[in-house]
Amino acid sequence: MQRFASQIAYYLEMFRRGDADNAFHGLLEIDRDILPELMAVFRLERDVGLRELLVEVIWEYRERSVIPFLGEALSDSEPRIWRQALNGLAVMASPAALDVLRAARTQEFRTQRETEGFRRSLEEAIEQVGRVQIVGTTK
């Protein structure tokens, strides 16, 4: 049973009509139990803008349980999607997030240029998370 299906549909339609800000905040105000449904909707959705919104909403909940999902989103060929996943993993700055980031170093895209762009962004995120981890262990 999809407990949040009608709420998700409402906010996605709001996004489609151009009200991205209220759609984003509306989805964030729903119970954290919505996360599995948001991830399922992401996997079925084809609209890049909606998929980007969903990834951002999912990581903004700041639940460690979504780290594997963000790792999955890193392999998306659309830069808007993998950038959102990188943002989420960098914000979470945990050992698990760092592991996912490091594992993505082997990710290949359609062109060398896309792969190089991804790797530059990935290395920046790894460095950022690594710095947070070091600072966090000295306190």
RAMO-V680905 format. One record per pair of residues at least 6 apart in sequence whose C-alpha atoms are under 8 Angstrom apart, sorted by the first residue. I is the first residue (numbers start at 1). GAP is how many residues later the second one is. D is the distance in whole Angstrom. If there is no record, write none. Layout:
i=I gap=GAP d=D
i=I gap=GAP d=D
This chain:
i=2 gap=35 d=7
i=3 gap=31 d=8
i=4 gap=30 d=6
i=4 gap=33 d=7
i=5 gap=32 d=8
i=7 gap=20 d=8
i=8 gap=19 d=7
i=8 gap=30 d=8
i=11 gap=11 d=8
i=11 gap=12 d=5
i=11 gap=13 d=8
i=11 gap=15 d=7
i=11 gap=16 d=7
i=12 gap=11 d=7
i=12 gap=38 d=7
i=14 gap=6 d=7
i=14 gap=8 d=8
i=14 gap=9 d=6
i=15 gap=6 d=8
i=15 gap=7 d=8
i=15 gap=8 d=5
i=15 gap=9 d=8
i=15 gap=35 d=7
i=16 gap=34 d=8
i=24 gap=29 d=7
i=24 gap=33 d=6
i=27 gap=30 d=7
i=28 gap=29 d=6
i=28 gap=32 d=8
i=28 gap=33 d=7
i=32 gap=29 d=7
i=35 gap=23 d=6
i=35 gap=31 d=8
i=38 gap=16 d=7
i=38 gap=20 d=7
i=39 gap=15 d=8
i=39 gap=16 d=8
i=39 gap=19 d=8
i=39 gap=30 d=7
i=42 gap=8 d=8
i=42 gap=9 d=6
i=42 gap=12 d=6
i=42 gap=13 d=8
i=45 gap=6 d=6
i=48 gap=30 d=8
i=48 gap=32 d=8
i=48 gap=33 d=8
i=51 gap=30 d=7
i=52 gap=28 d=6
i=52 gap=29 d=5
i=52 gap=32 d=7
i=55 gap=15 d=8
i=55 gap=18 d=8
i=55 gap=26 d=7
i=55 gap=29 d=6
i=55 gap=30 d=7
i=56 gap=28 d=6
i=56 gap=29 d=8
i=56 gap=32 d=7
i=58 gap=8 d=7
i=59 gap=7 d=7
i=59 gap=11 d=8
i=59 gap=26 d=8
i=59 gap=29 d=5
i=59 gap=30 d=8
i=60 gap=28 d=7
i=62 gap=26 d=8
i=62 gap=30 d=7
i=64 gap=28 d=7
i=67 gap=22 d=7
i=67 gap=29 d=7
i=67 gap=30 d=6
i=67 gap=33 d=8
i=68 gap=32 d=7
i=70 gap=15 d=5
i=70 gap=16 d=8
i=70 gap=18 d=7
i=70 gap=19 d=7
i=71 gap=14 d=7
i=71 gap=29 d=6
i=71 gap=30 d=7
i=71 gap=33 d=8
i=73 gap=8 d=6
i=73 gap=9 d=6
i=73 gap=12 d=6
i=74 gap=7 d=7
i=74 gap=8 d=4
i=74 gap=9 d=8
i=74 gap=11 d=6
i=74 gap=12 d=7
i=74 gap=30 d=7
i=75 gap=7 d=7
i=75 gap=29 d=8
i=75 gap=32 d=7
i=76 gap=6 d=6
i=77 gap=32 d=6
i=77 gap=33 d=8
i=79 gap=39 d=8
i=83 gap=38 d=8
i=86 gap=15 d=8
i=86 gap=35 d=8
i=86 gap=36 d=7
i=86 gap=39 d=7
i=87 gap=38 d=8
i=89 gap=8 d=5
i=89 gap=9 d=8
i=89 gap=12 d=8
i=89 gap=36 d=8
i=90 gap=7 d=7
i=90 gap=35 d=6
i=90 gap=36 d=8
i=90 gap=38 d=7
i=90 gap=39 d=6
i=91 gap=38 d=8
i=93 gap=36 d=5
i=93 gap=37 d=8
i=93 gap=39 d=6
i=93 gap=40 d=7
i=94 gap=35 d=7
i=94 gap=39 d=7
i=95 gap=38 d=8
i=98 gap=28 d=6
i=98 gap=31 d=6
i=98 gap=32 d=7
i=101 gap=21 d=7
i=101 gap=24 d=8
i=101 gap=25 d=6
i=102 gap=24 d=7
i=104 gap=18 d=8
i=105 gap=14 d=7
i=105 gap=17 d=7
i=107 gap=8 d=7
i=108 gap=7 d=6
i=109 gap=6 d=5
